[in-house]
Amino acid sequence: MKKVFKPFWSYSILKIEKWLSKMASEGYILDGVNIYTRVFTFKKGKDQSITYKISYQNKGIVSLCQPLKREGWKNILKKNRWNFICNKKNEEDIKINPSRENLLKRNRNIKYTLWFILYFYIMAFVPILLILGFIPLQIENIIGIDYGAYIWQSIFLMFILLAIYTIVKLNKLDKKLREEVGYDVDEENSGIGKVGKSELVKKIKLGW
C-alpha cells in the first residue's frame, strides 16, 4: 500500500492522469482517492499499461455510457461527482474518450465565483481594513500594534493569493482541455476554408 498527498490535483487533471498511468507502469495501481484529504492510495501489483481519465459527472449518473464501455473503459472509483476510469488499451488506440464538458463548466463556475469574491473583498474590505488600521500606514507605529490585526491581514492576503493561483491554474487547465477536444483548432487545421466576400449570399426571410 502506498499513499501520496496531492493537494492541488484537480488543478492539473491531465498531469494527474499521466501520473496515474506512470504509477501503474511501476506496479502501483490506483485503489482509492480521498477527495477531502487529497490523498491517493495505491496497491502494489504487477506492472501494467493503463490509461486513466478523470471526469466530472452530472448528479445521478452512476455508470458509463455504452460507447465508452464498448471502447474498453471501466469505472475504478467514483467520489462525489468525480469519476476515475481506466482502459487497458494504449492511449493512441483509444477512439472514444469521456467528455470534458462538465469539467470545463465546473472550472468556469469556480473562476466566476472567485472573481466575484475577489471583487467584493477588494471593494468592501480593503477600505475597512485601512480605516480600522489593520494595514499600518506608519512604520514608526509598528511597536504596540495588535498582532491579531496582522493575523487577519495575513489570512486576507493568503486568500487573495490562493484565489489568484486557482484562477491561473484553472485557466491553464481549461486551455489544455479545449486543445484536447479540439476547441482551439486554427482555421487552417480545422478543415474549414475561408469564404470570400464574392461567395457570400444574403437573403431576407421575414418571419422565419
C-alpha positions as CSV (number, residue, x, y, z in Angstrom):
1,M,0.0,0.0,0.0
2,K,1.3,3.4,-0.9
3,K,-0.3,6.8,-0.2
4,V,0.6,10.1,-2.0
5,F,-0.6,13.6,-1.0
6,K,-1.7,15.7,-4.0
7,P,-3.2,18.9,-2.5
8,F,-3.9,20.6,-5.9
9,W,-4.6,17.6,-8.1
10,S,-7.8,19.0,-9.5
11,Y,-5.9,21.9,-11.0
12,S,-3.8,19.6,-13.1
13,I,-6.1,16.9,-14.3
14,L,-4.1,16.0,-17.4
15,K,-0.9,15.7,-15.4
16,I,-2.6,13.5,-12.8
17,E,-3.9,11.2,-15.5
18,K,-0.4,10.8,-16.9
19,W,1.0,10.3,-13.4
20,L,-1.5,7.6,-12.6
21,S,-0.5,5.8,-15.8
22,K,3.1,6.1,-14.8
23,M,2.4,4.7,-11.3
24,A,0.6,1.7,-12.9
25,S,3.7,1.1,-15.1
26,E,5.7,0.8,-11.9
27,G,3.2,-1.6,-10.4
28,Y,1.2,0.8,-8.3
29,I,-2.5,0.5,-9.2
30,L,-4.9,3.2,-8.0
31,D,-7.0,1.9,-5.2
32,G,-8.6,4.9,-3.6
33,V,-8.8,8.7,-3.5
34,N,-9.8,10.8,-0.6
35,I,-11.4,14.0,-2.0
36,Y,-11.1,15.8,1.3
37,T,-7.6,14.9,2.4
38,R,-6.3,14.9,-1.2
39,V,-4.6,11.6,-0.7
40,F,-4.3,9.0,-3.5
41,T,-3.9,5.3,-2.3
42,F,-2.2,2.7,-4.4
43,K,-1.9,-1.1,-4.0
44,K,1.2,-2.9,-5.2
45,G,0.8,-5.3,-8.0
46,K,2.2,-6.2,-11.4
47,D,3.5,-3.6,-13.8
48,Q,0.6,-2.7,-16.1
49,S,-0.1,-0.4,-19.1
50,I,-3.2,1.5,-18.1
51,T,-4.7,4.7,-19.5
52,Y,-6.6,6.8,-16.9
53,K,-9.2,9.5,-17.4
54,I,-10.8,11.7,-14.7
55,S,-14.3,13.1,-15.5
56,Y,-16.7,15.2,-13.6
57,Q,-20.2,13.7,-13.9
58,N,-23.7,15.2,-13.6
59,K,-25.6,14.3,-10.5
60,G,-27.4,11.0,-10.6
61,I,-25.1,9.4,-13.2
62,V,-23.6,6.2,-11.7
63,S,-22.4,4.2,-14.8
64,L,-20.6,4.8,-18.0
65,C,-22.4,5.2,-21.3
66,Q,-22.4,2.2,-23.7
67,P,-20.0,3.7,-26.3
68,L,-17.4,4.2,-23.5
69,K,-17.9,0.6,-22.3
70,R,-17.6,-0.8,-25.8
71,E,-14.3,1.1,-26.1
72,G,-12.9,-0.7,-23.1
73,W,-13.4,2.0,-20.4
74,K,-14.1,0.7,-16.8
75,N,-15.1,2.5,-13.6
76,I,-12.4,2.4,-10.9
77,L,-13.6,5.0,-8.4
78,K,-16.5,7.4,-8.0
79,K,-16.1,10.1,-5.4
80,N,-19.0,12.6,-5.2
81,R,-19.2,13.8,-8.8
82,W,-15.6,12.8,-9.7
83,N,-15.2,9.6,-11.7
84,F,-11.9,7.8,-12.2
85,I,-12.0,5.4,-15.2
86,C,-9.3,3.3,-16.9
87,N,-8.6,1.5,-20.1
88,K,-6.1,-1.3,-20.8
89,K,-5.7,-0.2,-24.4
90,N,-2.8,2.0,-25.5
91,E,-3.8,5.7,-25.4
92,E,-3.2,6.1,-29.2
93,D,-5.5,3.1,-29.9
94,I,-8.5,4.6,-28.0
95,K,-11.0,6.2,-30.3
96,I,-13.7,7.4,-27.7
97,N,-12.8,9.3,-24.6
98,P,-15.1,10.6,-21.8
99,S,-16.4,14.1,-22.2
100,R,-14.7,17.1,-20.7
101,E,-17.7,19.4,-20.9
102,N,-18.8,19.1,-17.2
103,L,-15.2,19.6,-16.1
104,L,-14.9,22.8,-18.1
105,K,-18.3,24.0,-16.7
106,R,-17.1,23.3,-13.2
107,N,-13.9,25.2,-13.7
108,R,-15.8,28.1,-15.2
109,N,-18.2,28.3,-12.3
110,I,-15.3,28.2,-9.8
111,K,-13.5,31.1,-11.6
112,Y,-16.6,33.2,-11.8
113,T,-17.2,32.7,-8.1
114,L,-13.6,33.6,-7.2
115,W,-13.7,36.7,-9.3
116,F,-16.9,37.8,-7.6
117,I,-15.5,37.2,-4.1
118,L,-12.2,39.0,-5.0
119,Y,-14.1,42.0,-6.3
120,F,-16.3,42.0,-3.2
121,Y,-13.3,41.8,-0.9
122,I,-11.3,44.5,-2.7
123,M,-14.3,46.9,-2.9
124,A,-15.6,46.3,0.6
125,F,-13.0,45.0,2.9
126,V,-9.8,46.9,1.9
127,P,-11.2,50.3,2.8
128,I,-12.5,48.8,6.1
129,L,-9.1,47.4,6.9
130,L,-7.4,50.7,6.2
131,I,-9.9,52.6,8.4
132,L,-9.5,50.2,11.3
133,G,-5.7,50.3,11.0
134,F,-5.3,46.6,10.0
135,I,-2.9,47.8,7.3
136,P,-0.3,50.1,9.1
137,L,0.3,53.3,7.3
138,Q,3.2,54.5,9.5
139,I,6.3,52.3,10.2
140,E,7.0,54.1,13.5
141,N,3.8,52.8,15.0
142,I,4.7,49.2,14.4
143,I,5.6,48.7,18.1
144,G,2.4,48.3,20.1
145,I,0.2,47.2,17.2
146,D,-2.2,44.4,18.0
147,Y,-0.8,41.3,16.4
148,G,-4.3,40.0,16.0
149,A,-4.8,42.6,13.3
150,Y,-1.8,41.1,11.4
151,I,-3.3,37.7,11.7
152,W,-6.5,38.9,10.0
153,Q,-4.4,40.7,7.4
154,S,-2.3,37.6,6.7
155,I,-5.5,35.5,6.3
156,F,-6.9,38.1,3.9
157,L,-3.8,38.2,1.8
158,M,-3.4,34.4,1.7
159,F,-7.0,34.1,0.5
160,I,-6.3,36.6,-2.3
161,L,-3.1,34.8,-3.3
162,L,-4.8,31.4,-3.3
163,A,-7.8,32.7,-5.3
164,I,-5.4,34.2,-7.9
165,Y,-3.4,31.0,-8.0
166,T,-6.5,28.9,-8.5
167,I,-7.8,31.1,-11.4
168,V,-4.4,31.0,-13.1
169,K,-4.1,27.2,-12.8
170,L,-7.7,26.6,-13.9
171,N,-7.2,28.9,-17.0
172,K,-4.1,26.8,-18.0
173,L,-6.1,23.6,-17.4
174,D,-9.0,24.8,-19.4
175,K,-6.8,25.8,-22.3
176,K,-5.3,22.3,-22.4
177,L,-8.7,20.6,-22.2
178,R,-10.0,22.7,-25.1
179,E,-7.0,21.8,-27.2
180,E,-7.6,18.1,-26.3
181,V,-11.2,18.2,-27.5
182,G,-10.4,20.5,-30.5
183,Y,-12.0,23.8,-29.3
184,D,-8.9,25.8,-30.1
185,V,-8.0,24.4,-33.5
186,D,-6.7,27.0,-36.0
187,E,-8.8,27.7,-39.1
188,E,-6.0,26.3,-41.3
189,N,-6.1,23.0,-39.5
190,S,-9.8,22.7,-38.9
191,G,-10.6,21.7,-42.5
192,I,-13.0,24.7,-42.8
193,G,-12.0,27.0,-45.6
194,K,-12.4,30.8,-45.6
195,V,-15.2,32.2,-47.6
196,G,-14.6,35.3,-49.7
197,K,-17.0,38.2,-49.9
198,S,-17.8,37.3,-53.5
199,E,-19.1,33.8,-52.4
200,L,-21.4,35.2,-49.7
201,V,-25.1,35.3,-50.5
202,K,-27.6,37.3,-48.3
203,K,-31.3,36.8,-48.4
204,I,-34.1,38.3,-46.3
205,K,-36.6,35.9,-44.8
206,L,-39.3,37.8,-42.8
207,G,-40.9,35.8,-40.1
208,W,-38.6,32.8,-40.4
